[in-house]
Structures are given as C-alpha cells and as structure tokens.
Amino acid sequence: MGNAYTEHNALWPQKLIALTKRLRGADMARAAGGPGWTVAGLLGHLTFYDQRALVLLAKWKKALRLNRAAHREHHMAQIEKALAGG
C-alpha cells in the first residue's frame, strides 16, 4: 500500500465481510439508517455504489489509456509529416 490512509481503508472491506458473515436474517431485517431502511438495504446500497465506483474507475482508466494512445499516434503522425517535408 501507499500511505496510512490507504492502509486504513484497505482494512474496511475485510471488517465488513467479517461482520456480514455473522449476521442472520433477523439482523438483516433490523431497522437502520433512518425510516424505511434496514441493515440489508444499507448493505445492498453500499455494495451497489462500491461496485459502481469500481466500474466507473475502470472505464476512466481505459479511456485515459485510449486517449494517451490516440495522443501519441497524433504526435507521431505530426513528426512523420514534418520529417517527410510536409
């Protein structure tokens, strides 16, 4: 890992997994977070938005790689054009 912040954050998925393994049906149905929310609902939303963030980051990383490749190709074409005298 890189720093204390990332090391601290890396522990939370393990803690959350350990917690959810201990929960039973009654625990999951317990009210939490506000009116209409349950432990299961909160965990479901947490899972959804965590996965959404991972997907968006992966798309951003892929777009960044593609953009860099296109940028590099553009510059190489400009260099080749200059070397050819045009």
N, C-alpha and C positions, 0 to 999 in steps of 0.2 A: 504494500500500500504506500501511499504518498505521505500523508501527514496525519496528525492526531484526529482531525475532523473526519477524514475518510475512514480511518481505522475505527473510530467510534460508530460511524454509520454502518460499517460492514458487520457489526455485531447484531444489529437490529433484525435483519431477516432471520437469523438463527434463533433469536429470542422469540420472534413471532411464530415461527414454526413450532418451537417447543411448547408455546402457550396453546396454540390451536390443537396440538395433539392431545392435550389434557382436557379440552372442552368436550362436553357431552351435549346432547340435544337440548336439555333444559338450560344449559349455559348459553347456547347459541340463540335461544329464544328470549333471553333476558333483555329487558329494555336497556338501551344505552344510547348516549349521544343526543338525546332530545326526543320530543314527541314523535311516535311512529317509527323510531329506529330501534333495531335490535343489534346484538353483538354480531349475528350472522350478516345483517345488512351492512354494518360498518366494515366488516372484513371483506365482504363482497366488493364494496366500493373501493376499498384500499387496494385490493387485488387488481380490479379493473384499471384504476388510474395509474398504478405502478406499471402494469403491462403496457398501457397506452404510452406512458413516458418512454419506456424502453423501445417501443416500435417507432415513435417519433424521433428519438435519438438515432436509431439505426438508419432511418430514412435520411435524416440530416447528414449523417456521416457518409452515406452512399452518395448523396447529392454533392457534398463537398469534394469527394474523390472524383466524381464525374466532372465537376466544374474545374477542378485543378487540371484534369487530363485535357479538357477542351481548351483551357487557357494555355497549356503547354503546347498543344497542337497549333493553336493560333500563332504563338510566338515563333515556333519552328517554321511555319509557313512564311511568316514575315522575313525571317532570317534567310531562308532559301530563296525567296523572291529578291531580296537585296543582293545576295551573292550571285544570282543569275543576271543582275544588272537591271532588274525591272522594278 
